């Protein structure tokens, strides 16, 4: 047999012998696997929050839809546009038209307080005033109960996320907002986007109720095609009558989610790293014990002609398999527990609640298992090197 073939046969023999002894050390091995599983659960669970929130914000944007705000505004709350400015925006080149009518929705954005179903305390909820064009600009809206609001009346439609998290938003109920009572007439979905966390009403009615005169805060426009965006943007930014910020809707919502998702990811990685450190020490302890209990067997194998390399590989293989098994178990548990779990959080840009679902993605699962494998690698490396350096003569004298 060639030297290479002999080396692989030694690796297989020593590894098989090592794995057969796991049952004798099942307590320590199980503790290590559970520790690594805990790291995977926390890693996937926390980062699935960021992935879900980012996915909700991302699904809110379309490549052929643009949003226009006042220049230097960092969100709709800090923007203001006059009626004349919204008309100029609607007439700009590149805006899609339906029967001659521009597909541009001038909108008003107000933050209201509604009691939370879970805590009972008030939470910030967005109330958006829109015009008829909003329903064609955002063509992913679908009614799941009731009907649309009628223009000129104190009626609101409720996104399914807002209906799920806020009390008193069932169809047929009356809600007191400001000094007025509003009838809840419909509940809608928006393909998982941020609109599902909002209440919608007629913009003209909202302007009167909240004394906003004829002002708006943004214009959302559907473009003739995604390629029309640059012409649309250039026409508006070059117009001396306007001082506006033009963004694709997808870019706008990505920017709105950036700060919060980055914060969640930093916290998640930090917590997982602290837990991984504990799991690493557990793996080191397990593998050092495994080497200590097998020192005579290892010395015997070395005396029979087995090389140091196969011994190192066998210890590393055991450590990796235990860690990967724990990581896979933890990742699977996190998927079952967290994927699709609904929650709401404060959007730091608009200071309003956004309902979203945790998203356990294949990438997160792969990263959790890779992290587990890394813990197993480090946990087995030094014990493996120690096993390879066991003095044969001294160990044999203990037999």
N, C-alpha and C positions, 0 to 999 in steps of 0.2 A: 504494500500500500504506500502511496506517495506520502511525503511529509505533510502536505496540505490536507489530504484525506485523513491521515492519522490525527492531525490536530482537531479537525471537525468531529471525528468520532470520539475523541477525548472530551470535547466540549459537550457533546450530546450525553455521554455517559455521566459526567460529573453533574450536569444540570439536572438530569433525570433523578439522580440520587438526592440532590439538594431539594428538589420539589417534593420527593416522597417523604421528606422529614418535616414538611410544613405542619402536618397534623399533630406532631409532637410539640409544636410551638404555636398552636392555633390561637391561644389567648393573645399573645403579643402581636401575631400577624393580623388578627381581627382588629385589634386596637389601632394598628397602623392604617389598615384599610378604611376604618371608620373615620379616622382623623383626616385622611386625604379626601374622603367623600364629603366631609363637612366643608373643607376648603372649596370643593367644586360646587356645592350647593350655594354657598355664600357668593362665590364669584359669579355664577350664572344668575342667581336671583337678583343681585344688585344691578348687574349690568343689563339684565333684561328690562329693568325700569327705564334706563337710558335708551335702549333699543326701541322699546314700545313708544316712548314719548317722541323720539326722533321719527319713528315711522308714522305716527299720527300727524306730525307737522309736515312731513314730506308728502304724505298722501293728500294734503290740503292744496298742493300746488299742481298746476298743469303747464306744459311748455308753451301753450298758445294763449295763456292768460297772463296779463301784466297788472301790477298794482302801482298806483301813483299817489305819492304823499307830498306834503310840504317839504321843501329842501331842508336838510339837516335834521329832520324828524327821525327818531330811532324806533318809531312804532306809530300805530294809529292814534294812541292816546295823546301824543305830542304833536299831532298834525292838525292843520286847519286849511280848508279850501273854500273859496266863495262859490256861489252858484254859477257866476260867470266863468270862473276858472274850470269848473267841472264841465261846462258846456264846450269850452275850447278843447279840453282833453277828449271829449266824446267825438268831436269833429276832426280829430287828428288823423293823418293817413295811417293805414294799417289796421284800423279798428274794423272788426267784422260787422256786417249789417244784415238785418233780417227784415225784409219788406221795406227797406229804406231807413229803418230805425237802427241807430248805433247800439251795438251790444256793449254798453258801458254803464256800470251801476255806480252812481254817486251814493256814498254810504256814511252813516253816522254810527259812532261806537261809544256806548255808555256802559259804565260799570255799575251794577246794582248789587244789593245784598239780599240773599235768600237763605233761609235756614237749611242746613245740611241734613240729609236723612240719617246719617250715621251719628253725628255728634250733637245735632240740634242747634249748634251755634251758627251764626251767619257766616257766609262765604261769598267772596266776590264772583259774580257771574256776568258775562258779557251780554249786553242787549244791543242788537244791531238793527239800525234802521236802513231799509233797502227800498229800491223801486222795482217796478215790474221787470226790468232787464236783469235783475239779480238771478232770476230763475233760469235764464238761458246762459248767462255768463258762467254760473256754477251749475252745470248740467248733470252733476252727479247726485243732486238732491232727490230724495224719494220720500213721499209721505207714507208713513206706516200706520197712521191713525188720524182721523179727522180730515181737515181741509186746510187750504191756505188762508192766511188773513186777507180781509178785504180792505182795500185802500180807503183811508179816511176814517177808519174805525179803530177803537182801542182793542185790538186783537193781536195776539201773539202766537207764533209757532215755536215749538220747543225742540231742540236737538235731543236725540235719544240719550246722549251722555249727560246733559243737564237734567233731563227727566229722571235719570237713574240716580243722580247724586243729590239733587235738590228737592225739598219737600213741596207739595202743593202744586205740581205742574202737570197734573192729569188733565186730559181733554174734558172740557165742561166746567173746570174750576175757574174761579176768579182770583186774580192775584193783585195785591195792592203794590204798585211801583210808583214811588214819588207821591204825588198828591192824587193820582188817578187809579182806578181799578181797570184791569185788563182781563179780557176773556181768553182763556187758553183754547185755541180752536184746532190745533194740529200738532203732531209729532213727526219728525222727519229724521232720516239718516243722510249721511254725506260721505259714504264710502270710507268711513273711519277717520275723516278729517276733523280739523278743529271746529268746523261749523257745528258739529254734533254737540259741542259744549256751550252753544250760544242759544239765545232767544232772538227771534226775528219779528220785526213789525214794520209798518209803513214808515218810511223816513220822515215824511211830512208830519205825521202824527207825533213822532218822537221829538222832532224839532220843537213843536209847540209845547209838548209836555215838559220838556227839560229846558225850555227857553233858550234854544240855540239859534233862533232867528232863521236865516236861510243858509247857514253854514253846514259844511260837510267835513269829513276828516280824510276820506280816501276815495279814489275811483278805481274800481276793478273792471278791467276791459278785456273782452275776448278778442283776440287778434284774428285777422283773416287766415294766418298760418303762423307757425313758430318763426318762420323766416322774416315775418313782418315786424318782428320786435325791434330790430335796430332802426328801421325807418320811423317807427312810432316814437321810440326814445329820442332820436335825433331831432325830430320835429318839435317835441315838447321842450327839451333842454335848450334848444336854440331860439325858442320863442321869447322875446323880451317881456311879454305880458305875464310870463309864468316863472316861478322859482320852485321847481319841483324835483323830486327824487323818483326815478322810474326804475322798477325792478321786475324781473319775471316773478310770478307768484311763487314758484318753487324756491327761488333764491331768497325771497322775503321770509318765507316760513322757515327755511333752513337757518337764516340768521336769527330768527326769533327763538329757535330751540338751542342754539349753540352754547350759551352760557350755562344753562341748567344741565344739559347732557354732559358737558365737560366736567362740571362739578360732581355729578353722580358718578361718572367714570373714575374720577380721581379718588373719591371716597371708596368706591367699590374695590379698586385695585389695592388701595392702602389696607383695607380690612382683610382682603384675601391674602395679601402679602404677610400680614401679621399672623394670620391663621396658618399660612403655608410654612412659616418659620417653626411654629409649634409642631406641625405635622412632620417637618423635616427632622426635628430632634427625635420624634417618635420613630421614624423610619431608621434613623441612625442607631437608636437603641435596639430596635428589633434585629437589625442585621448584625450589629456587634455581638448580640447574644447568640445569634445563629452561628456566627463564626466561632465564638467561644465554646459552644456546645459541640461543635464538629471539628475542633482543632486536631484531635487524634485521627479522625477519619481523613481529614485533609492531608495530614502528615503521611498517613499510610498510602494514600493515593500518589503523593509526590514520590515516596520511596519506591513505588511500583513503576515509576516512569512517567507519570502524568506531569505535564508542564504547569508553570505558574499561570500562563494565559488562560487555559480552560477553567482553572479555579476562579480567577477574576470574573470571567464571563458568567460562570454559574451563579455567583453571588449577585452580580449585577442583574442577571435575568430574573432571579427571584424578586429582588427589590422592585424592578420595573413592573413585573406582572402584578405584584400586590398593589402597587400604587395606581397602575392603570385600571385594575379591577375596582379599586375604591373610587377613582375618578369617574369611571363609567357609571358606577352605582349612584354617585352623587349627582352627576349630570342628568341621569334618567329621572331621579327623584325631583330635581329642580324643574325639569320639563313638565312632569305631571303636576307639580304644585303651583308653578308660576305661569306657564304659557297660557295666555288668554285671560289671566286674572285682571279684572277691571279695577281701576283706581282713578283718583284725580289728584292733581298737584297744581301748585301756583306757577303760572308762567311769569317769570321775572320781568319780561319785557312789557306785558300788558297788565300785570298785577291782577289777573283773573284766573279762575279755576279752569283747567283743561282736563277733560276726562280722556283716558287712554287705556289701552290694554297692554300688560306686560308681553314682551315678545322674546321668546327663547329661540334664537335663530340657530341654524346649523353651525354658523361660524362660532357662536358662543360655546356651543357644546364641544366643538373641536378644540377651542382654546382652553376649555376647562380640562379636557383630557390631556392636552399637551402640557399644561401646568402640572398636572398630576404626574406625568411621565418625568418631568424635570425634577420634581420632588423625589421620585423614586431613583432617578439617576444619581442625584447628590447623596441621597440616603444610603445608596449601595456602594458608592465609589470608594470611600475611605475604608469601610469594613472589607471590601473586596481586596484592596491593596494590602491590608493587614493580613488577610488570609493567605495571600500569595507569598508573604514574607515570614510565615510561620517557620521557625527553625526545625527542620525535620528531625534531627537527632534528639533535640530536647523534648519535642512532642512525643516521639516514639518511646522515650524512657518513662513517660507517664502511663503507658499501656500496662 
